[in-house]
Amino acid sequence: MENSRTTLKKIREAKATGEKLTMITAYDYPGAQLAEAAGVDMILVGDSLGNVVLGYETTLPVTMDDMVHHTKAVARGNKTALVVADMPFLSYQVSIEEAVKNAGRLMQEGGAHAVKLEGGRDVVPIVRRLTSAGIPVMGHLGFTPQSVHQLGGFLMQGKSAQAAKDLLDDAKALEEAGAFAVVLELVPAEVAAAITRRLNIPTIGIGSGPACDGQVQVFHDVLGLNASFTPRHAKRYAELYAVGSRALSEYVAEVRSGQFPGPEQTRQMQDEEKAEFLRLLGLEEGKEA
Ligand code: KIV
């Protein structure tokens, strides 16, 4: 896609023309700048924030305040991508009124252009209400991290024929409710392909094979910012943890040895100010202050 801001119209056109959509998570200002420089179509301020930035085991502890805070930073670092902010656990399940208020916060305070929420036919009334309030909604099906305990772990979904059919029905229900796209996470490739063929809105895959209309990945996974863990569906395009760790070790060693800061990182006083400083200290010229 070209360099102007990604809009819902462009996303619809991409589905029609078969142009692949690109999406990456970001959680802060430099992350958003990097994503924008790479020309990504959409940035997801994912509640994976909880795992990769805040150090939680799951996404469940992430709050609305966390999401607003990080969405603001991403919005400041990006002018071209569509910013989608995740609605965190319990920010939309309690009541439709709460969902509207919280989605509104992500857009009004956070600067998001759209929100994402997890679930299928169960969340249709929420999706309808949000979209009728002018809030673009991205759905999220398959492995839904906010239900990790109910699903019994980080597991592939839609593996049986019936589960695959249920996913398709969920995806169609989200489309009918007004969602502009749907994330398919950890779904067998054939199932993701079948859903993609039957929807008029784009599917954005993560761990769901190449037939989806677009792909989303977690920033830290593709840049190798995790010390060790990489999900099977992710490809490490760089090893930034190793690069960063080497650089920081060098910094620590140079501070300890006195090599840093060197002359290039150091500024001196002007001669006359230095002379006056010595005079004020009652010292002779040529002495050390
Ligand atoms: O929070 C997140 O990063 C996500 C992606 C895994 C799709 O929801």
Residues whose N, C-alpha, C, O or C-beta is under 5 A from the ligand:
A	BS01	KIV	T25 G46 D47 S48 V183 I206 V216
